[in-house]
């Protein structure tokens, strides 16, 4: 049995472990420069920058998945929820936990009066693309991601 709940400060080490697992899966482990301490401050300090939902195995209280999101503003659409990551640990994939997390994130977007949600998926990640297609997701073409790293 899995329950979905809002993440708390004590969940950050487990959430960071999931982030690390995702980075390995995406062949980018060397690009993770965040830390547990910084993630704790950024999410649970005096000015939280993100929200987090966790999937917890009820019997063991083990965190087996998470959705991390934040709010952004579109001049065209208004307040939007940006889903930074949805991660389910490998051994628990295929049991509907991703759907539970995405449904809870959609509910969060509704209850916080967002006009919609957005996120990115790597073009080679067919399992994720297939997962998102189940929800009627619209995939944008013609946009290029831009970054400035400091």
Phi, psi and omega in degrees: 000137182239136173241148178251132180213166174294138177289151177235168183309319182294345179276348187302315179301319178292321178297318179295324176298321176294320177300316179297318178299318178296318180299321177295314179301321182274011177060037184221030184303327182287352181268353180283115178245355178289165178228163176301316182297316180292320179297321178297313179297315184292331182260337187227013177279195184293335180229079185302135181261346182212163172243160183215136171248143179236148173258122185240130173290120190300316185293319186258348185065019179282134176280119183245358178190165178202158170233125179246129185221165171209170181258142176228170182234129177253130177295336179271325189245343183090211184291127180232148173265126178256117178274105182288312180210143166234122188226132170237129181301145191308316184292345181251007178287149178092006181249011178087008182291321177301319178296317178300317179294317180294317177301317180293325178291319176300317178298320176299318178298319179294313185289343177258017175058041174279153178272355178167183180232157174211158178194177178239155173218139178294139185294343179266353185273074183301322176301318179291318179300314178300319178300311183292329179298331179300337185262004182076028181297138175266125179260126181274137170248156174091359177254136178248130177290139178235143182220145164238120179258138179240000000 
